[in-house]
């Protein structure tokens, strides 16, 4: 006979882990107990050597699908006299905290939802231990009902019975409820409740209306994705002529009708996270072109909340626009008052409910690069799952994140918790949301930072927020943080050659950086090379009006006018600003190069949304099936060569591809030069420009052909949404011991 104390760390709360342990203990004929301690689940297992060995192997191999075991420790202890295996109530202890993200509705609950004989038929809040809200309803750990926003809904006797019986799949499912005792749907401002509220909402959508619908982590704006008149109105109201809308498809059959999808992509779409996945459009889909204009890709997700499945029932469109409900620049709305104040003029109806959202969580968005997911926005379903770094120090650090696409990172020892998406901090509402989210995450994870790491830029709101905490502050350069983020995700902390390409970052010399080749370790970096500097004229306008960058790079009035880049008057204005250095600054921004070439090729002179010109340039390049002009030289000469070829009427797709190829050549040529100097052969690629799948593939392939190991992002965004992780790594690895 042997007795072991086993501690299991990871996502083992709120996923049915204790009843799972109870069931396999019964099957293995183990006596003992299981208890949720908060940071871990503690198990006492007693039996023969074979029984305990089998039991421990089953913990690893049969664990609930929604769990994530990060480590498991065991210790032999004295045998005790006992006859059964019991589940002990949660006991709070100090230690690392693992909070489950929100989980999409499981197949069993989805089946019950549409079963007229089931007591939860059409219950819009159906859930079990394998699905439902987690992070967004949580007040504190350990994860029990009294510490969630469900505590105000007393369970009926039937739900109480399920909740308290270990053999039931709703045993300790904290959001458990039914039509008798759960939250209720209602139409804001009208005396319409329950299923009638859902019918009312559906009737508004069928009539071509736009509605706001409260989901797991905030409100969505929803309308028929085939109704061009409605979509055009939504675009006009939101001042959003180009930026794509995400859609929600009824099921995978509809997804396959609208998009090309492979087996690996389908697995992500139907899994417990249910992100928005960017997929290539089919030619004969029914979704309006206005959903993603001039874009070969479509952002698609499947229903993940019961109310969303119910939306599609009956005579309803099988594709709905489902985009975050927020005014431009503001965080996603999470309360009724937010929607009425900011979107009331737009919405025909607001479908809400009385279950409070404690923490905002937008939908996660991912692309597919090099045969694997490439996260663009990491939020619902993924946050706050931690990254684990093999080298740890005993600090508590807050990486406050970037100014754009803000997410922050709380780190302790070897665990780095990245927050749900907050948004762009140029809007004071997003700044307030950041402060609220930091406070809640600190409380949930029991991490009180000892130091904060932020950007170098003196005017960033993120920097100002960092200073308000009164803690020691460390400031690091933007592009260095990008590379550290990539190193952290790959758990690779040896020196690397960093390729950091994006739109803008405050340089050590006070200029705009954005096309950088760095040598980095976790303590410092050295700028080894960069794209050819140019003058960026016009302040903030220059980041939106690519024609200004084209003028600066070409400095040829006749060519600019003949190509339609700008008028003679516009050329003279910008040229004079550059010559006299009026509102002009030296820049090495890779993002602005894309803007300039997009303007030169007649694709986009002015961005109406971030990266519009860059996306159109990539889409155009992907049309080219042959080889490019294989240009090797500096980036200004590359842009000038593209312009000359455009003047002589070369194929636009060929030139768009040649620009990507030429930029990749420039990057790899510089990387090879750095290897000769340093001996380093590992390259880490990061920055928003590296979201460009074509460029990333070209850089990766050319680096690997030259014998380099290439590190890239997958589950952490390469854009500014990953900056917080890099900042936190720097804060953990530096400072006084």
C-alpha positions in Angstrom: 0.0 0.0 0.0 1.2 3.5 -0.9 -0.1 7.0 -0.3 0.9 10.1 -2.3 0.2 13.8 -2.1 -0.2 15.1 -5.7 -0.4 18.7 -6.7 -1.6 19.6 -10.1 -0.9 23.1 -11.5 -2.5 24.8 -14.5 -6.1 25.4 -15.6 -7.7 22.9 -13.2 -10.4 25.1 -11.7 -13.7 25.6 -13.4 -13.2 22.8 -15.9 -14.7 19.9 -14.0 -11.3 18.7 -12.7 -12.4 17.6 -9.2 -15.3 15.4 -10.4 -12.9 14.0 -13.0 -10.4 13.1 -10.3 -13.3 11.6 -8.3 -14.4 9.4 -11.2 -11.0 8.1 -12.1 -10.2 7.5 -8.4 -13.4 5.3 -8.2 -12.3 3.5 -11.4 -8.7 2.9 -10.1 -10.0 1.9 -6.7 -8.1 4.8 -5.0 -9.0 6.2 -1.6 -8.2 9.7 -0.5 -9.4 13.2 -1.4 -9.2 16.1 -3.8 -9.4 19.8 -3.0 -9.1 23.0 -4.9 -6.5 25.1 -3.2 -6.6 28.0 -5.6 -3.1 27.9 -7.1 -3.4 24.1 -7.6 -5.6 21.0 -7.0 -4.3 18.9 -4.2 -5.0 15.1 -4.3 -4.3 12.5 -1.7 -4.2 9.1 -3.4 -3.9 5.8 -1.6 -3.8 2.3 -3.0 -1.4 -0.4 -4.3 1.6 0.8 -6.3 -0.1 -0.3 -9.5 -3.3 1.5 -8.6 -1.7 4.8 -7.7 0.6 4.6 -10.8 -2.4 4.0 -13.1 -4.3 6.8 -11.4 -1.5 9.3 -11.9 -1.1 8.3 -15.6 -4.9 8.8 -16.1 -4.7 12.3 -14.6 -2.4 13.2 -17.5 -4.0 11.2 -20.3 -7.7 11.5 -19.5 -7.8 15.1 -18.2 -10.9 17.2 -19.2 -10.6 18.7 -22.6 -10.8 22.3 -21.2 -8.1 21.8 -18.6 -4.4 22.5 -19.1 -2.0 20.7 -16.8 1.3 22.8 -16.7 3.0 20.6 -14.1 2.3 17.9 -11.5 4.3 17.2 -8.3 4.0 14.1 -6.1 5.3 13.1 -2.7 5.1 9.8 -0.8 3.5 10.3 2.6 2.4 7.9 5.4 -0.5 5.6 4.7 -3.8 6.4 6.6 -6.9 4.5 7.5 -9.7 5.4 5.1 -12.4 3.6 3.0 -13.4 6.1 0.3 -12.4 9.0 -1.9 -14.0 12.4 -1.2 -14.2 15.9 -2.7 -13.2 18.5 -0.1 -14.5 22.1 -0.3 -12.1 24.7 -1.7 -9.3 25.9 0.7 -7.5 29.1 -0.2 -3.6 29.0 0.0 -0.9 31.3 -1.4 0.8 30.4 -4.6 0.6 30.8 -8.4 -2.9 31.4 -9.7 -4.3 29.9 -12.9 -7.5 31.5 -14.1 -9.5 29.7 -16.8 -10.5 31.7 -19.9 -14.1 31.8 -21.0 -15.0 28.5 -22.7 -17.4 28.1 -25.7 -20.5 26.0 -25.3 -19.8 22.3 -25.4 -21.6 19.8 -27.7 -23.7 18.3 -24.8 -25.0 21.6 -23.7 -25.7 22.6 -27.3 -27.7 19.4 -27.8 -29.7 20.0 -24.6 -30.4 23.6 -25.7 -32.5 22.4 -28.6 -34.1 19.4 -26.9 -37.8 20.2 -26.1 -37.8 17.5 -23.4 -34.8 19.0 -21.5 -35.5 21.4 -18.7 -32.9 23.8 -20.1 -34.6 23.9 -23.5 -33.9 27.3 -25.1 -32.0 28.4 -21.9 -29.7 31.2 -23.1 -27.3 30.7 -20.2 -26.9 26.9 -20.3 -23.4 25.6 -19.2 -21.6 22.8 -17.4 -18.1 22.2 -16.1 -16.9 21.9 -19.7 -18.2 25.2 -20.9 -19.4 28.7 -20.1 -18.0 32.0 -18.8 -15.1 32.0 -16.4 -12.7 35.0 -16.4 -15.4 37.6 -17.3 -17.6 36.7 -14.3 -14.9 36.2 -11.8 -14.4 38.3 -8.6 -11.6 36.4 -6.9 -10.0 33.0 -6.6 -10.5 30.2 -5.9 -13.2 29.8 -8.6 -16.4 29.3 -6.6 -19.9 30.6 -7.3 -19.8 33.0 -4.3 -16.8 34.7 -5.9 -18.5 35.3 -9.3 -21.2 37.5 -10.7 -23.5 34.5 -10.5 -23.7 34.8 -6.7 -26.9 37.0 -7.0 -28.8 34.1 -8.6 -29.8 31.5 -6.0 -30.0 28.0 -7.5 -33.3 26.2 -7.7 -33.5 22.8 -6.0 -32.9 21.0 -9.3 -29.7 23.0 -10.1 -28.6 22.7 -6.5 -28.9 18.9 -6.8 -26.7 18.8 -9.9 -24.2 21.2 -8.4 -23.7 19.1 -5.3 -23.5 15.6 -6.8 -20.0 14.5 -8.0 -21.4 12.1 -10.6 -23.2 15.0 -12.4 -21.4 16.9 -15.2 -22.6 20.1 -13.6 -21.0 19.3 -10.2 -19.5 22.6 -9.1 -20.2 24.3 -12.5 -20.1 27.7 -10.9 -22.4 29.5 -13.5 -25.0 26.6 -13.4 -28.6 27.8 -13.7 -31.7 27.1 -15.6 -34.8 28.9 -16.9 -36.2 29.0 -13.3 -33.2 30.4 -11.5 -30.7 32.0 -14.0 -30.1 35.4 -15.5 -32.8 36.7 -17.9 -32.7 38.3 -21.3 -34.4 41.7 -21.8 -34.7 44.5 -24.3 -33.2 47.7 -22.9 -35.8 50.4 -22.5 -38.8 48.1 -23.2 -40.9 45.7 -21.1 -39.8 42.7 -23.1 -38.1 39.8 -21.3 -37.0 36.2 -21.7 -37.7 34.3 -25.0 -39.9 37.2 -26.2 -36.8 39.5 -26.1 -34.9 37.0 -28.2 -37.8 36.8 -30.8 -38.0 40.6 -30.8 -34.2 40.9 -31.5 -34.4 38.3 -34.3 -37.4 40.2 -35.9 -35.3 43.4 -36.0 -32.4 41.6 -37.7 -34.8 40.0 -40.3 -36.1 43.5 -41.1 -32.6 44.8 -41.8 -32.0 46.4 -38.4 -28.8 46.7 -36.4 -29.0 45.4 -32.9 -26.6 45.3 -29.9 -26.3 41.9 -28.2 -24.7 41.3 -24.8 -22.3 38.4 -25.0 -19.7 36.8 -22.7 -17.2 39.6 -22.5 -19.1 42.6 -23.9 -21.7 43.7 -26.5 -21.6 42.9 -30.2 -23.2 44.9 -33.0 -25.2 42.4 -35.1 -27.0 42.5 -38.5 -27.6 40.4 -41.5 -24.3 39.8 -43.3 -26.1 39.5 -46.7 -28.0 42.8 -46.4 -26.0 45.4 -48.3 -28.2 48.3 -47.5 -27.8 47.7 -43.7 -24.1 47.1 -44.0 -23.6 50.2 -46.0 -25.5 52.2 -43.3 -23.4 50.6 -40.5 -20.2 51.5 -42.4 -21.3 55.1 -42.8 -22.4 55.5 -39.2 -19.1 54.1 -37.9 -17.0 56.0 -40.4 -15.5 52.7 -41.5 -15.3 52.5 -45.3 -12.6 49.7 -45.5 -11.9 47.9 -42.2 -13.5 44.4 -42.4 -16.3 43.3 -40.2 -16.2 39.9 -38.5 -19.0 37.5 -39.2 -20.6 34.7 -37.2 -21.6 31.6 -39.3 -24.4 29.3 -38.2 -22.2 26.2 -38.5 -19.2 24.7 -40.3 -21.2 24.0 -43.5 -21.9 27.7 -43.8 -18.2 28.5 -43.2 -17.2 26.1 -45.9 -19.7 27.7 -48.3 -18.2 31.1 -47.7 -14.5 30.3 -47.2 -11.7 27.9 -47.9 -10.9 26.0 -44.7 -8.6 23.1 -44.0 -8.8 20.5 -41.3 -6.3 22.2 -38.9 -8.2 25.5 -39.2 -11.5 23.8 -38.6 -10.1 22.3 -35.4 -9.4 25.8 -34.1 -12.8 27.1 -35.2 -14.7 24.4 -33.4 -12.5 24.2 -30.3 -13.3 25.6 -26.9 -11.8 29.0 -27.7 -13.8 29.7 -31.0 -11.6 32.7 -32.2 -12.3 34.8 -35.3 -10.2 33.1 -38.0 -9.1 34.9 -41.1 -9.9 32.6 -44.1 -9.7 33.0 -47.8 -13.1 33.7 -49.4 -14.8 31.3 -51.7 -15.8 32.8 -55.1 -19.6 32.1 -54.8 -20.4 32.9 -51.2 -23.6 34.7 -50.1 -22.0 37.2 -47.7 -22.0 40.7 -49.0 -18.7 42.1 -50.5 -19.3 45.1 -48.2 -18.4 42.9 -45.2 -14.8 42.9 -46.2 -14.4 45.2 -49.2 -11.4 44.8 -51.5 -10.3 42.0 -49.3 -9.8 38.3 -50.3 -10.1 37.3 -46.6 -13.0 37.0 -44.3 -12.9 37.0 -40.5 -15.3 34.2 -39.4 -16.2 32.6 -36.1 -18.8 30.1 -34.9 -21.3 30.7 -32.1 -19.7 30.2 -28.7 -22.5 31.4 -26.4 -26.0 29.8 -26.1 -27.8 33.0 -27.0 -25.8 33.1 -30.3 -26.9 29.6 -31.2 -30.5 30.6 -30.4 -30.2 33.7 -32.7 -29.8 31.4 -35.7 -32.8 29.2 -35.0 -35.8 29.5 -37.3 -36.2 31.8 -40.3 -32.9 33.7 -39.9 -29.9 34.5 -42.0 -27.1 31.9 -41.6 -24.4 34.6 -41.5 -24.5 37.6 -39.2 -22.1 40.5 -38.8 -20.9 40.2 -35.2 -18.5 43.1 -34.5 -17.4 44.6 -31.2 -19.9 47.2 -30.0 -17.8 50.3 -29.3 -17.4 53.8 -30.7 -14.1 54.3 -32.6 -11.2 54.2 -30.3 -13.2 53.2 -27.2 -13.2 49.8 -25.5 -16.0 47.3 -26.1 -19.2 48.2 -24.3 -19.9 45.9 -21.3 -22.9 47.7 -19.6 -26.3 48.8 -20.9 -25.5 52.4 -20.2 -22.4 52.2 -22.4 -24.4 51.0 -25.3 -27.2 53.6 -24.9 -24.8 56.5 -24.6 -22.5 55.6 -27.4 -24.6 53.5 -29.8 -28.2 54.2 -29.0 -28.7 56.1 -32.2 -27.5 53.2 -34.3 -29.3 50.2 -32.7 -32.9 49.2 -33.4 -32.7 47.1 -30.2 -30.4 46.2 -27.4 -30.6 42.7 -26.2 -29.1 42.5 -22.7 -29.2 40.3 -19.6 -28.7 40.7 -15.8 -25.5 38.7 -15.5 -22.7 41.3 -14.9 -19.5 41.3 -16.9 -16.6 41.8 -14.5 -13.8 42.1 -17.1 -14.1 43.0 -20.8 -12.9 40.4 -23.3 -13.2 41.0 -27.0 -13.2 38.1 -29.5 -9.7 36.7 -30.2 -8.6 37.1 -33.9 -6.0 34.9 -35.6 -4.6 34.5 -39.1 -3.0 31.4 -40.4 0.7 31.6 -41.4 3.2 28.9 -42.2 0.6 26.2 -41.4 -0.1 27.4 -37.9 -2.2 30.1 -36.1 -0.9 33.6 -36.0 -2.6 35.6 -33.3 -3.7 39.1 -34.2 -5.8 39.9 -31.1 -5.4 37.6 -28.0 -8.4 37.9 -25.8 -11.5 35.7 -25.2 -10.7 32.0 -24.9 -7.0 32.6 -24.4 -6.4 35.3 -21.8 -5.2 35.1 -19.1 -3.5 31.7 -19.8 0.2 32.4 -18.9 3.3 31.9 -20.8 5.9 29.9 -19.0 9.6 31.0 -19.1 12.2 28.4 -18.1 14.5 31.0 -16.5 12.8 32.7 -13.6 13.5 35.3 -10.9 11.4 36.1 -7.9 10.0 39.4 -8.9 6.5 40.7 -9.6 6.4 42.9 -12.7 3.8 44.8 -14.7 4.5 45.3 -18.4 2.0 48.0 -19.1 1.9 47.4 -22.9 1.8 49.5 -26.0 -0.1 52.6 -26.9 -2.0 50.8 -29.7 -3.7 47.5 -29.3 -3.0 47.6 -25.7 -2.7 44.5 -23.6 -0.6 44.4 -20.4 1.3 41.6 -18.8 1.6 40.6 -15.1 4.5 38.4 -14.3 5.6 36.5 -11.3 8.6 34.0 -11.3 8.2 31.9 -14.4 4.6 32.8 -15.2 3.6 35.7 -17.6 -0.1 36.5 -17.7 -1.1 38.5 -20.7 -4.4 40.4 -20.3 -7.4 40.4 -22.6 -7.3 43.1 -25.3 -7.9 46.6 -24.0 -7.6 48.8 -27.1 -5.9 52.0 -28.3 -5.0 54.4 -25.5 -5.5 57.6 -27.5 -9.1 57.5 -26.2 -9.4 58.3 -22.5 -12.1 55.6 -22.2 -9.6 53.0 -23.1 -7.1 54.5 -20.5 -9.8 54.1 -17.9 -10.5 50.5 -19.0 -6.8 49.8 -18.8 -6.6 51.0 -15.2 -9.8 49.0 -14.2 -8.4 45.8 -15.9 -5.0 46.1 -14.2 -6.7 46.4 -10.8 -9.0 43.4 -11.4 -6.2 41.2 -12.8 -3.9 42.1 -9.9 -6.6 41.0 -7.5 -7.5 37.8 -9.4 -3.9 36.7 -9.8 -2.7 38.1 -6.4 0.2 39.9 -8.0 1.1 43.3 -6.6 3.8 44.6 -9.0 7.1 45.7 -7.5 8.1 47.5 -10.7 6.5 48.6 -14.0 8.0 48.5 -17.4 6.8 50.9 -20.1 7.8 52.5 -23.4 10.3 55.3 -23.9 7.9 57.7 -25.6 7.4 60.7 -23.3 3.9 61.4 -24.5 2.3 58.0 -24.5 -0.7 57.6 -22.2 0.6 54.2 -21.2 3.7 55.8 -19.8 1.6 58.4 -17.9 -0.5 55.5 -16.4 2.7 53.7 -15.4 3.9 56.8 -13.6 0.6 57.1 -11.6 1.3 53.9 -9.6 4.3 55.4 -7.8 6.4 52.3 -8.3 9.9 52.0 -9.7 9.7 52.4 -13.5 11.9 50.9 -16.2 11.5 52.2 -19.7 12.7 50.2 -22.8 12.7 50.9 -26.5 9.7 49.8 -28.4 11.3 47.5 -31.0 13.5 45.8 -28.4 10.3 45.0 -26.5 8.9 43.4 -29.7 11.9 41.1 -30.0 11.8 40.2 -26.3 8.2 39.3 -26.8 9.1 36.9 -29.5 11.9 35.4 -27.4 9.5 35.0 -24.5 6.9 33.2 -26.5 9.5 30.8 -27.8 11.2 30.5 -24.4 14.5 31.3 -26.1 16.6 33.6 -23.9 20.0 33.4 -25.6 21.1 36.3 -27.8 19.4 36.7 -31.1 19.4 38.9 -34.2 16.1 40.7 -34.0 14.1 41.7 -37.1 11.6 44.3 -35.8 9.4 45.8 -38.5 6.4 48.1 -37.8 4.9 51.5 -38.3 6.4 53.6 -35.5 8.4 53.5 -32.3 10.3 56.1 -30.4 14.0 55.8 -31.2 16.9 56.3 -28.8 18.0 59.2 -31.0 14.5 60.9 -30.9 13.7 59.9 -34.5 11.0 57.5 -35.6 12.2 53.9 -35.8 10.3 51.1 -37.5 12.6 49.0 -39.7 15.2 47.7 -37.3 17.9 44.9 -37.2 19.0 44.5 -33.6 21.2 42.2 -31.6 19.3 41.4 -28.5 19.6 39.5 -25.2 17.4 39.9 -22.2 19.5 42.7 -20.7 20.2 45.0 -23.6 20.2 45.5 -27.3 22.3 47.1 -30.1 21.0 48.6 -33.2 23.0 47.0 -36.0 21.1 48.1 -39.1 17.8 49.7 -40.3 16.0 50.5 -43.5 17.3 53.6 -45.3 16.2 56.7 -43.4 13.8 59.2 -45.0 12.0 62.3 -44.0 8.4 61.8 -42.7 6.5 65.1 -43.2 3.2 66.1 -41.7 3.2 64.7 -38.2 0.3 62.4 -37.5 -1.0 62.9 -41.1 2.1 61.2 -42.5 1.1 57.9 -40.8 -2.3 58.1 -42.7 -1.4 59.7 -46.0 1.0 57.4 -47.8 1.4 59.8 -50.7 3.5 62.1 -48.4 6.0 59.3 -47.8 6.1 58.6 -51.6 7.0 62.3 -52.2 9.8 62.1 -49.7 11.2 58.9 -51.1 10.9 59.8 -54.8 11.6 63.5 -54.7 10.5 63.7 -58.4 7.6 66.1 -59.0 6.9 65.0 -62.6 6.9 61.3 -61.7 4.7 61.8 -58.6 2.1 63.8 -60.6 2.1 61.5 -63.6 1.7 58.4 -61.4 -1.2 60.1 -59.6 0.6 60.0 -56.3 -0.3 63.6 -55.6 -1.1 66.9 -57.3 1.6 69.5 -58.1 0.3 71.6 -55.3 0.5 68.7 -52.8 4.0 67.9 -54.0 5.3 71.4 -53.5 3.8 71.6 -50.0 5.4 68.4 -48.8 8.7 69.1 -50.5 9.0 72.5 -48.9 8.2 71.0 -45.5 11.0 68.5 -46.0 13.5 71.1 -47.3 12.8 73.5 -44.5 12.3 70.7 -41.9 8.9 71.9 -40.9 6.9 69.3 -39.0 9.2 66.7 -40.4 11.2 64.0 -38.7 13.7 61.4 -39.8 12.1 57.9 -40.0 13.1 54.3 -40.6 9.5 53.1 -40.5 8.9 49.9 -42.5 5.1 50.5 -42.3 5.4 53.8 -44.1 7.3 52.2 -46.9 4.3 50.0 -47.5 2.1 53.1 -47.5 4.3 54.8 -50.0 4.4 51.9 -52.5 0.7 51.4 -52.2 0.2 55.1 -53.2 2.7 54.7 -56.1 0.9 51.7 -57.4 -2.5 53.5 -57.2 -3.9 51.2 -54.5 -4.3 53.6 -51.6 -3.3 57.2 -51.1 -4.9 57.7 -47.7 -5.5 55.1 -45.0 -9.0 55.2 -43.6 -8.0 52.6 -41.0 -4.7 51.3 -39.7 -2.7 49.3 -42.3 -5.3 49.7 -45.1 -2.6 50.6 -47.6 -0.3 47.8 -46.4 -3.1 45.2 -46.6 -4.1 46.3 -50.2 -0.5 46.0 -51.2 -0.1 42.5 -49.8 -3.4 41.4 -51.5 -2.2 42.8 -54.8 1.2 41.0 -54.5 -0.6 37.7 -53.8 -2.1 37.8 -57.2 1.3 37.4 -58.8 2.2 33.8 -59.4 5.7 34.2 -60.9 9.1 35.5 -59.8 9.8 39.1 -58.8 12.5 41.4 -60.0 14.8 40.1 -57.2 16.0 43.6 -56.2 19.0 43.8 -53.9 19.8 47.3 -52.6 18.7 49.9 -50.1 15.0 50.5 -49.5 14.8 54.0 -51.0 16.3 52.6 -54.2 13.8 49.8 -54.1 10.9 52.2 -53.9 12.3 54.3 -56.7 12.7 51.3 -58.9 9.1 50.3 -58.3 8.0 53.8 -59.3 10.0 53.8 -62.5 8.6 50.4 -63.5 5.1 51.6 -62.7 5.7 54.6 -65.0 6.6 52.2 -67.8 3.4 50.3 -67.1 4.8 47.1 -65.6 2.2 44.7 -64.1 1.0 46.1 -60.8 0.8 42.7 -59.1 4.3 42.0 -60.3 5.6 45.3 -58.8 3.7 44.7 -55.5 5.3 41.3 -55.2 8.7 42.6 -56.2 8.5 45.2 -53.3 7.8 42.4 -50.8 10.7 40.3 -52.2 13.0 43.3 -52.3 12.3 44.2 -48.7 12.8 40.6 -47.7 16.2 40.6 -49.5 17.2 43.8 -47.8 16.3 42.3 -44.3 18.1 39.0 -44.9 21.2 40.7 -46.5 21.5 42.7 -43.3 21.0 39.7 -41.1 23.7 37.8 -42.9 26.1 40.8 -42.4 25.3 40.8 -38.6 26.0 37.1 -38.4 29.5 37.7 -39.9 30.1 40.2 -37.1 28.5 38.4 -34.2 28.4 34.7 -35.0 24.7 34.6 -34.1 22.5 32.3 -36.2 19.1 32.7 -34.6 16.7 35.3 -35.9 13.6 36.5 -34.0 11.0 38.3 -36.1 8.4 40.6 -34.6 6.5 43.9 -35.2 3.1 44.6 -36.8 4.6 44.5 -40.4 5.4 40.9 -39.8 1.7 40.1 -39.7 2.1 40.4 -43.5 2.0 36.7 -44.4 3.8 37.1 -47.7 6.7 39.1 -46.2 7.0 36.7 -43.2 7.2 33.7 -45.5 9.8 35.3 -47.7 12.0 36.4 -44.8 11.6 33.0 -43.1 12.4 31.0 -46.3 15.4 33.2 -47.2 16.8 33.1 -43.6 16.4 29.3 -43.5 18.1 29.0 -46.9 21.0 30.8 -45.3 21.2 28.4 -42.4 19.4 30.5 -39.7 17.0 29.3 -37.1 13.9 31.6 -37.2 11.8 32.4 -34.2 8.3 33.9 -34.9 5.1 34.5 -33.1 2.0 32.2 -33.0 -0.1 32.6 -29.9 1.1 36.1 -28.9 0.5 38.9 -31.4 3.6 40.2 -33.3 1.9 43.6 -33.3 1.7 46.0 -30.3 -0.6 43.5 -28.6 2.5 41.6 -27.6 4.6 44.4 -26.3 3.5 43.9 -22.7 5.0 40.4 -22.6 8.4 41.7 -23.9 8.3 44.5 -21.3 7.5 42.1 -18.5 10.4 39.8 -19.5 12.8 42.8 -19.4 11.5 43.8 -16.0 11.9 40.3 -14.6 15.5 39.8 -15.9 16.9 43.2 -14.9 17.2 45.4 -11.9 18.7 44.8 -8.5 18.8 41.2 -7.2 
